[in-house]
């Protein structure tokens, strides 16, 4: 029996732009370029990579906030790539990165959290609606008196909790968490992460967790995918990836994780990548990482390495892994 809640097959999302006001020739920005992955029900897939690598675009394309250019999105065994998405949106929800921009400042918290209940006809009458909102706020550590307030009356951490309550309102099975803690203080980050872990255990939720902080991703994730310029270049179980990284890019990312012990930190062999990330409009030939790779050779410019299983489900796209 297939226990994957979601499967992505060769998913692509291209943005078409003009070179200039007078030019009719389009420029293609390949934000997501042939990503295939699956997520086991009740587990967390962490997605890491530098800014601009396509993590957020992938998440938004999976939930069809962006319509895919090509590829397939299979949810609970059903192809949801082109069909009307409203029936599936109830089971697939999104937690946005910015807790300040993702909440409507003109609406009360009751209206923000209750809107999804109204759209999907999940409550009967005002009393039932109010009780459900009270229950959701309690789930994320807020009190019922917060329901009548407006977003500007809350701290960043409280706003993110409200965003999570809104996502939980429709009783989803799959949550895409788009850097849900990056805008928060460290102490608040721990609270949000612990809350997500507890909710996953109690509600059997499945997460796609997008983040920059590799230490956090290791803590919360069962599996980790590493993205670079629109492609998955390494994928493995969390512990395996951190203990035995194969791709030069993954090794550089892991070497950048801060170590709290000064003596250990001084003796670490940190890998400093040279140069900037190439433009997704003008991608390098062959391996996309070769322009910054310390072990690149001629073949890297000539052939793009496929993502292959190096053993035990540890996938890597590198000619010299």
C-alpha distance (Angstrom), angle and dihedral (degrees) to the residues before:
residue distance angle dihedral
X1 . . .
X2 3.81 . .
X3 3.80 107.5 .
X4 3.80 95.8 -176.1
X5 3.79 112.6 119.8
X6 3.80 92.0 -164.0
X7 3.79 135.0 18.7
X8 3.80 125.3 -170.8
X9 3.80 116.4 -160.7
X10 3.82 120.2 -165.2
X11 3.80 91.8 -36.8
X12 3.79 117.1 -170.7
X13 3.79 132.4 -176.7
X14 3.80 116.8 -175.6
X15 3.78 126.6 179.3
X16 3.80 117.0 -150.5
X17 3.80 118.3 -146.9
X18 3.79 136.2 168.3
X19 3.80 120.5 -113.1
X20 3.77 91.1 -133.0
X21 3.79 142.2 -19.3
X22 3.82 91.7 -86.1
X23 3.80 97.5 39.3
X24 3.79 120.3 96.9
X25 3.78 94.3 -172.5
X26 3.82 111.3 101.3
X27 3.79 124.3 -131.8
X28 3.80 114.5 -142.5
X29 3.78 118.8 -141.5
X30 3.80 107.6 -163.4
X31 3.80 100.8 -154.3
X32 3.81 94.9 162.5
X33 3.78 114.6 19.1
X34 3.78 116.7 -176.0
X35 3.82 105.7 -32.9
X36 3.80 119.2 176.6
X37 3.80 122.4 -178.2
X38 3.78 143.0 133.2
X39 3.79 134.0 -147.8
X40 3.79 123.6 -147.6
X41 3.79 115.7 -129.8
X42 3.80 112.1 -96.3
X43 3.81 93.7 14.7
X44 3.81 134.8 104.0
X45 3.78 125.7 -123.1
X46 3.80 112.2 -161.6
X47 3.81 116.7 -151.5
X48 3.81 117.4 -159.4
X49 3.79 138.0 174.3
X50 3.78 142.4 113.9
X51 3.80 123.3 -61.9
X52 3.79 111.0 -76.6
X53 3.81 96.2 26.9
X54 3.82 92.9 115.9
X55 3.82 103.1 -101.8
X56 3.80 96.6 130.6
X57 3.81 92.9 40.1
X58 3.80 89.2 53.4
X59 3.80 91.5 50.9
X60 3.78 93.2 47.9
X61 3.80 92.0 46.5
X62 3.82 92.0 51.1
X63 3.79 89.9 55.9
X64 3.82 90.1 38.7
X65 3.76 98.9 -119.0
X66 3.81 77.1 130.9
X67 3.79 117.0 36.8
X68 3.82 110.5 -125.0
X69 3.80 119.3 -113.2
X70 3.81 90.3 -144.2
X71 3.79 141.4 -28.1
X72 3.79 132.2 70.8
X73 3.80 135.7 -79.3
X74 3.81 112.7 -160.1
X75 3.80 117.5 -171.1
X76 3.80 120.5 -176.1
X77 3.79 88.8 -15.5
X78 3.83 94.7 -52.5
X79 3.80 124.7 111.8
X80 3.83 104.5 -124.6
X81 3.80 97.3 170.6
X82 3.80 98.5 109.3
X83 3.82 107.0 6.1
X84 3.85 122.6 101.1
X85 3.79 103.0 -74.0
X86 3.82 104.2 -154.9
X87 3.84 95.5 92.0
X88 3.82 89.7 53.2
X89 3.80 97.2 41.9
X90 3.78 89.3 73.7
X91 3.82 88.9 64.1
X92 3.83 96.4 39.4
X93 3.80 118.1 56.5
X94 3.80 137.3 173.3
X95 3.82 131.4 -137.8
X96 3.80 107.8 -156.8
X97 3.78 125.2 -137.4
X98 3.80 100.5 -127.9
X99 3.83 112.7 60.6
X100 3.80 89.6 -170.3
X101 3.83 99.4 53.2
X102 3.81 98.8 35.8
X103 3.83 96.6 66.4
X104 3.82 122.6 72.9
X105 3.84 105.2 -119.5
X106 3.83 91.8 -152.9
X107 3.79 95.1 59.5
X108 3.78 130.9 74.5
X109 3.79 119.3 -120.8
X110 3.80 88.4 -107.1
X111 3.81 90.4 58.5
X112 3.82 93.4 43.7
X113 3.80 95.0 51.0
X114 3.80 94.5 35.5
X115 3.81 96.8 50.1
X116 3.80 93.5 82.8
X117 3.81 90.3 47.9
X118 3.80 89.0 56.1
X119 3.81 95.3 45.4
X120 3.80 93.4 51.5
X121 3.84 95.0 38.2
X122 3.79 92.7 -123.0
X123 3.82 98.5 147.5
X124 3.79 135.7 54.5
X125 3.79 112.9 -140.9
X126 3.80 134.4 -24.9
X127 3.81 95.9 -70.7
X128 3.79 93.0 54.1
X129 3.81 90.0 46.1
X130 3.81 92.9 50.9
X131 3.82 91.9 48.6
X132 3.79 92.0 49.7
X133 3.82 92.0 49.8
X134 3.81 90.5 48.3
X135 3.80 89.8 51.4
X136 3.82 92.5 49.2
X137 3.80 93.1 49.9
X138 3.81 89.9 49.5
X139 3.83 89.5 51.6
X140 3.81 91.1 59.0
X141 3.80 95.1 42.9
X142 3.81 100.6 -96.6
X143 3.80 129.5 120.1
X144 3.80 129.7 -119.9
X145 3.82 91.5 -110.8
X146 3.81 88.9 68.1
X147 3.81 90.5 67.7
X148 3.80 93.9 82.1
X149 3.81 95.7 49.0
X150 3.80 130.4 92.4
X151 3.84 127.4 -118.6
X152 3.83 94.7 -105.7
X153 3.81 89.4 64.2
X154 3.82 92.8 65.8
X155 3.78 136.8 75.5
X156 3.82 122.2 -117.0
X157 3.79 92.9 -98.3
X158 3.80 92.2 49.4
X159 3.81 90.8 48.9
X160 3.77 91.1 53.0
X161 3.80 89.1 51.1
X162 3.81 88.3 52.9
X163 3.81 89.5 51.6
X164 3.79 89.7 51.5
X165 3.82 91.0 48.5
X166 3.80 89.1 52.3
X167 3.82 90.2 52.1
X168 3.81 92.1 48.6
X169 3.80 93.5 48.8
X170 3.81 94.5 89.3
X171 3.83 93.7 46.2
X172 3.82 96.9 -114.7
X173 3.78 126.7 -165.2
X174 3.81 96.8 -154.8
X175 3.82 127.6 42.3
X176 3.79 126.8 -170.3
X177 3.81 106.5 -153.4
X178 3.81 107.0 -162.2
X179 3.81 105.0 -161.7
X180 3.82 89.9 -50.9
X181 3.82 94.1 178.0
X182 3.81 104.4 36.1
X183 3.82 94.0 98.4
X184 3.82 94.7 47.8
X185 3.80 136.1 87.7
X186 3.79 116.3 -97.0
X187 3.82 94.3 -109.1
X188 3.81 90.6 51.0
X189 3.81 90.9 46.3
X190 3.80 90.3 61.5
X191 3.80 91.2 51.2
X192 3.81 93.1 51.4
X193 3.82 93.0 46.0
X194 3.81 92.5 49.2
X195 3.81 89.8 48.0
X196 3.82 91.4 52.0
X197 3.82 90.7 49.2
X198 3.81 91.8 49.9
X199 3.80 92.6 47.5
X200 3.79 91.4 49.9
X201 3.79 90.7 54.1
X202 3.81 95.1 46.1
X203 3.83 98.8 40.6
X204 3.84 100.7 30.0
X205 3.80 91.1 -122.6
X206 3.79 124.8 175.0
X207 3.81 118.8 -141.0
X208 3.77 137.5 -158.3
X209 3.80 98.0 -163.7
X210 3.81 114.7 -163.3
X211 3.80 115.6 -167.4
X212 3.80 148.5 141.8
X213 3.80 96.5 -144.2
X214 3.79 104.9 88.4
X215 3.81 93.0 -169.8
X216 3.81 90.3 58.2
X217 3.80 91.9 45.3
X218 3.80 90.5 52.8
X219 3.81 90.7 51.1
X220 3.80 97.1 51.0
X221 3.82 104.5 29.0
X222 3.78 132.4 87.5
X223 3.81 92.2 -171.5
X224 3.81 131.4 19.1
X225 3.79 132.2 -152.6
X226 3.80 121.3 -165.0
X227 3.82 116.5 -149.1
X228 3.78 129.1 -160.0
X229 3.80 124.2 175.1
X230 3.78 96.2 -20.8
X231 3.82 99.0 -42.3
X232 3.80 137.5 93.1
X233 3.81 105.1 -119.1
X234 3.82 99.1 174.6
X235 3.79 135.1 17.3
X236 3.79 130.9 176.8
X237 3.77 147.3 130.5
X238 3.80 108.8 -64.6
X239 3.81 98.9 -110.8
X240 3.79 92.2 43.9
X241 3.79 93.1 52.0
X242 3.80 94.2 50.5
X243 3.79 95.5 43.6
X244 3.82 97.9 41.2
X245 3.82 111.9 21.0
X246 3.80 111.6 179.4
X247 3.80 107.1 -175.1
X248 3.86 117.7 76.2
X249 3.81 89.7 -131.1
X250 3.81 92.6 53.2
X251 3.81 90.1 48.4
X252 3.81 89.8 53.5
X253 3.81 92.2 49.2
X254 3.80 93.2 49.8
X255 3.80 92.2 46.6
X256 3.81 88.8 57.9
X257 3.82 94.2 60.7
X258 3.83 107.3 114.3
X259 3.81 117.4 -115.0
X260 3.83 115.5 -148.6
X261 3.82 93.3 -147.2
X262 3.87 109.2 83.9
X263 3.80 94.1 -155.9
X264 3.81 92.5 52.2
X265 3.79 91.3 43.5
X266 3.83 92.5 55.0
X267 3.80 92.0 52.3
X268 3.79 96.5 47.7
X269 3.78 120.6 112.1
X270 3.77 99.7 -129.4
X271 3.82 115.9 -166.9
X272 3.79 113.2 -138.1
X273 3.80 113.0 -161.4
X274 3.79 115.3 -142.4
X275 3.80 124.1 -136.8
X276 3.79 132.2 9.7
X277 3.79 131.8 -68.1
X278 3.84 108.3 -86.7
X279 3.79 118.8 -114.0
X280 3.82 114.7 -92.2
X281 3.81 85.6 -137.4
X282 3.83 92.2 61.3
X283 3.79 106.8 31.2
X284 3.83 122.4 -171.9
X285 3.79 117.6 -108.4
X286 3.78 118.5 -103.5
X287 3.80 113.2 -3.0
X288 3.78 110.8 22.2
X289 3.79 92.2 -146.6
X290 3.81 96.0 51.8
X291 3.85 94.9 96.8
X292 3.83 89.0 65.1
X293 3.80 100.9 26.7
X294 3.84 117.8 116.0
X295 3.83 92.6 -152.1
X296 3.83 100.2 41.8
X297 3.81 117.7 140.3
X298 3.80 136.7 179.6
X299 3.80 94.6 -79.6
X300 3.80 89.8 58.7
X301 3.82 90.7 66.2
X302 3.79 92.9 45.1
X303 3.80 104.1 44.4
X304 3.77 132.4 34.4
X305 3.82 108.2 -133.4
X306 3.82 114.6 -122.5
X307 3.79 121.6 -128.2
X308 3.81 101.8 -107.6
X309 3.79 136.6 171.8
X310 3.81 109.5 -101.2
X311 3.81 91.0 -172.1
X312 3.78 136.3 -60.0
X313 3.80 94.1 29.3
X314 3.81 93.0 -58.6
X315 3.83 104.2 140.5
X316 3.79 123.5 -163.7
X317 3.82 135.9 171.3
X318 3.81 104.5 -150.3
X319 3.81 132.7 110.9
X320 3.81 91.1 -141.3
X321 3.82 103.2 36.8
